[in-house]
Amino acid sequence: MLLSIDIHRHVIIYSDSQSSLLAITAYRCESRARARMRMAGRPFLHLISRVCAEKQLHDTSVEFHWVAAHSAQQSLPHVGNRIADCIAKHYSRRGAILDSRVPRLPLEREEPFISMRSTDGTPVFTTGDPRRHCNHLLHQFNLDTWRHSNTQNTFSSSHSNVRAFWLSVVAFSPHAIGFALRLLANVLQWNEDWVERRCRTRGCNDVALDSIHFASCHNHRRERAGACTRICDLISLESDRLAAIARLQSHGDNLRPLLVATGFMVADSPQAEAGALFGVFGTAAAKRRLRELGAAPHRVDSLVDIIRSILLGWAFRAWRSHYCSFD
């Protein structure tokens, strides 16, 4: 019930079970984790305590009051208690509505592990974390849906790289989240009226302005050149070998040779090339290559994050400068 009420509302709960109210109070006042662990009904007590704590964070509270059972008084708490008692007895006489052969997992108890045993005589006993498995199934379902999309599955084959890219965007470039989503879903070519954008730049032959074409369009040479200069300035300070690569690639707007030389681009498909230009690349391969080129091990992680931000940054600036965007 508490989970279904607006978190900003003050709640008063009346119960005729004095032992339950005492248990809730004792659990919430107990600061020792070991003592809490040994309390009877701990899963439910923990859930109630957590919800109450959440409401306190939003300047509201939950109050528990005892009301006498089977009382003939006409106050609102006593009448409500009799109604609740009548409803409970009604449904207890009806019996379980769900098929008892398929018991519902008590996920609301927030137990980190749930044990299940077979009731048909076979010696099967399983203990595990159902939430982790459910999260894995949901992730797999979403990934399969993305892969089977006819129009938005361009980068679905490199989902591990996409995940690293997305975490970096959320952490370091939250202002570009909307643009990053459009890049990954390959829907840059659609404007707010769902009319397809066509690239009018000379030499582009009026093609659709999708993510792959956007990465190499001649109209964005200035932004790519700025990103190339920033990356070269960054890596030139790390080692002599990286400085040599930076001197060779610091002029011009072609990011591909620089990214290939430093391990950020594995050119096995047009999708992989375009993704690397935006910052969707294999993190492990890039870190390994940077270490081979002499970058300090304690600097590799930050280098990868900075370079990924630079790559997304040039694309975001190009989009803002040349097109009417909506996020």
Order of alpha helices (4+ residues) and beta strands (2+ residues): beta-alpha-alpha-alpha-beta-alpha-beta-beta-alpha-alpha-alpha-alpha-alpha-alpha-alpha-alpha-alpha-alpha
